[in-house]
Amino acid sequence: MANLVITIDGPAASGKSTVARLLAERLGASFLDTGAMYRAVTLAAIEAGVDMGDEEKLLGVLETSEFQFAVKEGKMAVSIDGVDVTERIRGPEVTAKARHIASAAKLREKLVRMQRRFAAGEEKIVTEGRDQGTVAFSDADVKFYLTADAGERARRRRAELRTKGGGEPRPSDGLGESLEQIQKAIEERDKSDEDRAVGPLRPADDAIIIDTTDLGIEEVVEKVLRRVKEKCLKRNQK
Ligand code: DC
């Protein structure tokens, strides 16, 4: 088990990936983007032509493909059977279909085990997702839950899409969508994350909740860093 485990959970586009990455950098910790794991299995299932409602077949995909997750240049690099899919797992089809993997109980169990194994090999880790503080690392040292109102999250997602797409809209990349459409998709993802029976999105009882609606990334990182230092100081004094 790592010496320091920090979990960051929250809804889509709440800024948790960026905050987790920057926090890990400042603490000299490793980081784990667990959404990338759900996305990778989704992509493998799409490529294998598996029915997204068939949990046994989905489990077969997870068992027969070789997934690799590694931090490279501060980013979560993902490969399936030796092929780098880091960019492809961010595509709109994967984003839309990942909820099937996220609500399959047996798959979640396996992915949580993989997450714990990953953390066990690290000295310090910042791990982000939906259930990191509630399920995967319920005894984490410090837990955060980041949130922001859906309108603000839609604006952030649009800015991210524009940066990634180099400002050139293509029908398949979500760039042609209006802000209202992006917000609607985000709200649908929230609902599916919150309503699933296994690993639903919710703050852990002992999580520090931060509403980032009116905060810039740097302000959030500073806040988080301050709370980590306070908590660790208290822990060391015990
Ligand atoms: O954070 P993200 O958008 O990359 O997540 C991709 C999908 O995986 C999304 O449908 C939520 C799901 N997910 C999850 O169920 N549990 C996690 N710990 C992380 C992500």
Residues whose N, C-alpha, C, O or C-beta is under 5 A from the ligand:
A	BS01	DC	T34 G35 A36 Y38 A98 R99 A102 E128 G129 R130 D131
